[in-house]
């Protein structure tokens, strides 16, 4: 189990460290941030790092690295949060976030048009063409995704699709591990590849049975999980 000790923000030599883990008021949403007007601080060409210190260790490890063209920081009595986005004149310049597991290995890469990070709540909100690709070659796509750092969970109420080498699942509503090894989807449909095995006594094509191969099966349901 990891204990979060500090968060580091590195911007062209500037280091900002915050501490504390007590419960505070609920952080604002993305829409509320947009309505607040001018930020307290703006930065360009951003590399934003979130670090953790494992219990019993003195060394911090990078938990998340985010790269963005622009970042706006908002401060209030109850919360501090950052809005990261790509260049407004380019659809291809988006926010990229690299997630690392407890051992410091890369576990997933996220890209989105915008990412909002709430320092004290340890919560990320990604919006706009959100794509997550894990180290096991699973791909998640949605318009909105919320990642709870302490829980190591991702959630969304929006339409979502998950594609892996052997299946494709899509539906509305998701709760999943951040590496997508386990997940639950609400109203869903799925397409899976099933590998058939032939035995020595299996009848041949002349007896009305097709030779073995990969079949595509489609499944519809109200709730699902892996």
C-alpha positions as CSV (number, residue, x, y, z in Angstrom):
1,X,0.0,0.0,0.0
2,X,1.3,3.4,-0.9
3,X,1.2,6.6,1.2
4,X,1.2,9.9,-0.7
5,X,3.6,12.3,0.8
6,X,3.9,15.1,-1.7
7,X,3.1,16.3,-5.2
8,X,5.8,17.9,-7.3
9,X,5.2,20.3,-10.2
10,X,8.2,21.0,-12.3
11,X,7.9,23.8,-14.8
12,X,11.2,25.1,-16.3
13,X,13.0,24.9,-13.0
14,X,10.1,25.8,-10.7
15,X,9.2,23.3,-8.1
16,X,5.9,23.4,-6.2
17,X,5.3,20.9,-3.3
18,X,2.1,20.6,-1.4
19,X,1.4,18.3,1.6
20,X,-1.6,17.1,3.6
21,X,-4.1,14.4,3.4
22,X,-7.0,15.6,5.6
23,X,-10.5,15.6,4.2
24,X,-11.6,18.9,2.6
25,X,-14.6,20.2,0.8
26,X,-15.5,18.5,-2.5
27,X,-13.6,19.9,-5.5
28,X,-15.3,21.7,-8.3
29,X,-16.2,20.1,-11.6
30,X,-14.7,20.9,-15.0
31,X,-17.8,23.2,-15.8
32,X,-17.3,25.1,-12.6
33,X,-13.7,25.7,-13.3
34,X,-14.5,27.1,-16.7
35,X,-17.0,29.5,-15.1
36,X,-14.4,30.9,-12.6
37,X,-12.7,33.1,-15.1
38,X,-9.0,34.1,-15.0
39,X,-6.6,31.6,-13.4
40,X,-4.2,32.5,-10.6
41,X,-1.3,31.2,-12.6
42,X,-0.6,30.2,-16.2
43,X,2.2,28.2,-17.7
44,X,3.2,26.9,-21.1
45,X,5.2,23.9,-22.2
46,X,4.3,22.0,-19.1
47,X,5.7,18.8,-17.6
48,X,3.6,18.0,-14.5
49,X,4.6,15.2,-12.1
50,X,2.7,13.5,-9.3
51,X,4.9,11.4,-7.0
52,X,4.3,8.9,-4.2
53,X,6.5,7.5,-1.4
54,X,5.9,3.8,-0.6
55,X,5.5,3.1,3.1
56,X,8.8,2.1,4.6
57,X,10.8,3.8,1.8
58,X,12.5,7.2,1.7
59,X,12.5,7.3,-2.1
60,X,9.6,8.9,-4.0
61,X,8.4,7.4,-7.3
62,X,6.7,9.1,-10.2
63,X,3.1,8.1,-10.3
64,X,2.0,10.3,-13.2
65,X,3.7,12.4,-15.7
66,X,1.6,14.8,-17.8
67,X,2.7,16.8,-20.8
68,X,0.7,19.7,-22.1
69,X,1.1,22.9,-24.1
70,X,-0.8,25.0,-21.5
71,X,-1.7,24.8,-17.8
72,X,-3.9,27.1,-15.7
73,X,-3.8,26.9,-11.9
74,X,-6.8,27.9,-9.8
75,X,-6.6,28.4,-6.0
76,X,-9.3,28.8,-3.4
77,X,-9.7,28.2,0.3
78,X,-10.9,24.7,-0.2
79,X,-9.0,23.4,-3.2
80,X,-6.1,23.9,-5.6
81,X,-6.5,22.5,-9.1
82,X,-4.8,22.6,-12.5
83,X,-6.4,22.6,-16.0
84,X,-4.1,21.2,-18.7
85,X,-4.9,21.3,-22.4
86,X,-3.2,21.2,-25.8
87,X,-2.6,24.1,-28.1
88,X,-6.0,25.7,-29.0
89,X,-5.0,26.0,-32.7
90,X,-4.2,22.4,-33.2
91,X,-6.5,19.3,-32.8
92,X,-3.4,17.0,-32.7
93,X,-1.7,18.8,-29.8
94,X,-3.4,17.1,-26.8
95,X,-2.6,16.3,-23.2
96,X,-0.6,13.1,-22.7
97,X,-0.4,11.4,-19.3
98,X,1.9,8.5,-18.5
99,X,0.8,6.3,-15.5
100,X,3.3,4.2,-13.5
101,X,2.6,1.3,-11.2
102,X,3.9,0.8,-7.6
103,X,7.1,-0.7,-9.0
104,X,7.7,2.4,-11.2
105,X,7.0,0.6,-14.4
106,X,4.7,2.1,-17.1
107,X,1.2,0.8,-16.8
108,X,-0.9,3.0,-19.2
109,X,-0.8,6.1,-21.4
110,X,-3.8,8.5,-21.5
111,X,-4.4,11.2,-24.1
112,X,-7.2,13.8,-24.0
113,X,-8.1,17.3,-25.1
114,X,-8.2,18.5,-21.5
115,X,-7.2,17.2,-18.1
116,X,-8.2,18.7,-14.7
117,X,-6.2,17.7,-11.7
118,X,-7.4,18.3,-8.1
119,X,-4.4,18.3,-5.8
120,X,-6.0,17.6,-2.4
121,X,-8.6,15.1,-3.7
122,X,-6.1,13.3,-5.8
123,X,-8.6,13.2,-8.7
124,X,-8.1,13.5,-12.4
125,X,-10.8,14.4,-14.9
126,X,-10.1,13.8,-18.6
127,X,-12.4,15.2,-21.3
128,X,-12.5,15.1,-25.1
129,X,-11.5,12.1,-27.2
130,X,-10.1,10.3,-24.2
131,X,-7.9,7.3,-25.1
132,X,-6.2,5.0,-22.6
133,X,-3.7,2.3,-23.8
134,X,-2.4,-0.2,-21.2
135,X,0.9,-2.1,-21.2
136,X,-1.2,-5.3,-22.0
137,X,-2.5,-3.7,-25.2
138,X,-6.0,-2.9,-24.0
139,X,-7.5,0.3,-25.4
140,X,-10.2,2.4,-23.8
141,X,-12.1,5.2,-25.6
142,X,-14.6,7.6,-24.1
143,X,-15.5,11.3,-24.1
144,X,-14.9,11.6,-20.3
145,X,-13.0,9.6,-17.7
146,X,-12.4,10.2,-14.0
147,X,-9.4,8.6,-12.3
148,X,-9.2,8.4,-8.5
149,X,-5.5,8.1,-7.6
150,X,-5.9,6.7,-4.1
151,X,-8.5,4.1,-5.2
152,X,-6.5,3.3,-8.4
153,X,-9.9,3.2,-10.2
154,X,-11.2,4.9,-13.3
155,X,-14.9,5.7,-13.8
156,X,-17.3,7.2,-16.3
157,X,-21.0,7.5,-16.9
158,X,-20.4,8.2,-20.6
159,X,-20.3,5.8,-23.5
160,X,-17.1,3.7,-23.4
161,X,-15.4,1.0,-25.5
162,X,-12.6,-1.4,-24.4
163,X,-10.7,-3.3,-27.1
164,X,-8.2,-6.0,-26.5
165,X,-6.6,-8.6,-28.8
166,X,-9.5,-11.1,-28.0
167,X,-12.5,-9.0,-27.3
168,X,-14.3,-5.7,-27.8
169,X,-16.8,-4.4,-25.2
170,X,-18.8,-1.2,-25.3
171,X,-21.6,0.3,-23.2
172,X,-22.6,3.1,-20.9
173,X,-21.0,3.5,-17.4
174,X,-17.7,2.0,-16.3
175,X,-15.8,1.2,-13.1
176,X,-12.4,-0.3,-13.7
177,X,-8.9,-0.8,-12.3
178,X,-6.5,1.8,-13.7
179,X,-4.7,-0.9,-15.8
180,X,-8.1,-2.3,-17.0
181,X,-7.4,-5.8,-15.8
182,X,-10.8,-5.8,-14.1
183,X,-13.8,-3.7,-15.1
184,X,-17.5,-3.5,-14.9
185,X,-19.7,-1.9,-17.6
186,X,-23.4,-1.1,-17.4
187,X,-25.6,-1.6,-20.5
188,X,-23.1,-3.3,-22.8
189,X,-22.5,-5.3,-25.9
190,X,-19.5,-7.5,-26.6
191,X,-17.7,-9.2,-29.4
192,X,-15.3,-12.0,-28.5
193,X,-12.9,-14.3,-30.4
194,X,-13.3,-17.9,-29.4
195,X,-10.5,-20.4,-30.4
196,X,-11.8,-23.9,-31.2
197,X,-9.7,-27.0,-30.5
198,X,-9.9,-30.1,-32.7
199,X,-9.5,-33.6,-31.2
200,X,-8.4,-36.7,-33.1
201,X,-12.0,-38.1,-33.1
202,X,-13.6,-34.9,-34.4
203,X,-15.5,-35.6,-37.6
204,X,-14.1,-34.1,-40.8
205,X,-15.7,-31.7,-43.2
206,X,-17.3,-34.5,-45.2
207,X,-19.5,-35.3,-42.2
208,X,-21.0,-31.8,-42.1
209,X,-18.6,-30.2,-39.6
210,X,-16.5,-27.2,-40.7
211,X,-12.8,-27.2,-40.0
212,X,-11.7,-25.5,-36.8
213,X,-10.9,-21.8,-36.6
214,X,-11.7,-18.5,-34.9
215,X,-15.3,-17.6,-34.4
216,X,-16.8,-14.2,-33.7
217,X,-19.5,-14.1,-31.0
218,X,-21.6,-11.1,-30.1
219,X,-23.1,-10.7,-26.7
220,X,-25.7,-8.2,-25.5
221,X,-26.5,-7.5,-21.9
222,X,-27.5,-5.1,-19.1
223,X,-24.3,-5.3,-17.0
224,X,-20.9,-6.8,-17.5
225,X,-17.4,-7.2,-16.1
226,X,-14.1,-8.9,-16.6
